[in-house]
Amino acid sequence: MSIWSNPWGGGFNGEVVHNVFEKIISLENLFLAWKEFRYEKRNKPDVIKFEFNLEDNLFELHGQLRNKIYRHSNYSTFNICDPKLRKINKAIVVDRVLHHAVFRILYPIFDSNFIFDSYFCRTEKGTHRAVKRLEKFCRKLSQNNHKIIYALKCDIRKFFDSIDQNILLEITKAKIKDENVLWLIEKIIRSFEIEKNRGLPLGNVTSQLFANIYLNELDQFIKHKLKVKYYLRYSDDFVILSDDKLYLKKLVFEISNFLKIRLKLFLHPNKVEIRKFSRGIDFLGYVVLPHYIALRTKTKKRIFKKISKKYEDLKNKKISEKSFEQSSQSYLGILKHCKGNVIERKIKNSIIS
């Protein structure tokens, strides 16, 4: 049976897309992609080196793409804590510029088919809007906190490492009919694997788009096959609201079954939770409660620790006052989206003292 002859529906609707390869590889798009990529990276040694012969490098990339002799280079890896440990796979500059060029053209093509309440790496979306939307859903379904409601919270185990590249390519082919674009997409997708034909690198901007393309299948299934009204997703974390706890328990089975058969993914067994809204819904670093949004305790501690360290660096003249101010404002800005007056005062008092 074809991957698109499935009993669940979903996928991409509307017109398929032809003849976009020339837009992706055009010199205009490559230079615009460079400009976007270079933003906030201009002082990196590899970026400076690439920029020294910018025109030659971009013209060479253009020629390789036009003649279809382009080959993606290997990745370097390093770990970050955000807050949990993650392995980032970093491509060389020319490949990352190409990723931006591909993203610039393909993003609007696919984004138009995504559901409204998908918030990961999309224009005018993001974590804060997702949390605000969840708060709005809770108020509406609970009739301004006069009715008991429940939240089903799930995430997918090792999502990026588990993406099946063959399934991703088949999903993409349903929307894109330009063989040259499909050749290029496959080059990028196949440039990395955790195991045979599986996994996407966390460091690529294209991986953000491919992740949304992949999980759009789940979004469409939940919204249009299961007819769930109060659903939202950020990356592989998603929340469903209902006033019927038993209904949510049944959804876990149906969603788990869909993920396993359709996308070869599995829910994280320790992160499937159904709880009353009155106890608070922990989502994306915040806790949505009946009368306000609070910052998650771990997030508070992490912000406090980072600002304190920055202040120590300032006192020891390791960073400038401007750098400290910029860092502090970015951390304190998180508090503007919740009830964060108390923690903000504590942070400022600790710095002053």
PyMOL commands that set and color helices and strands:
alter all, ss='L'
color gray80, all
select helices_A, chain A and resi 21-25+27-38+45-52+54-66+93-111+127-141+159-162+165-173+179-189+205-225+245-263+277-279+297-315+321-337+341-352
alter helices_A, ss='H'
color red, helices_A
select strands_A, chain A and resi 76-81+85-90+150-155+231-234+237-242+273-276+281-283+286-288+293-295
alter strands_A, ss='S'
color yellow, strands_A
deselect
rebuild
show_as cartoon
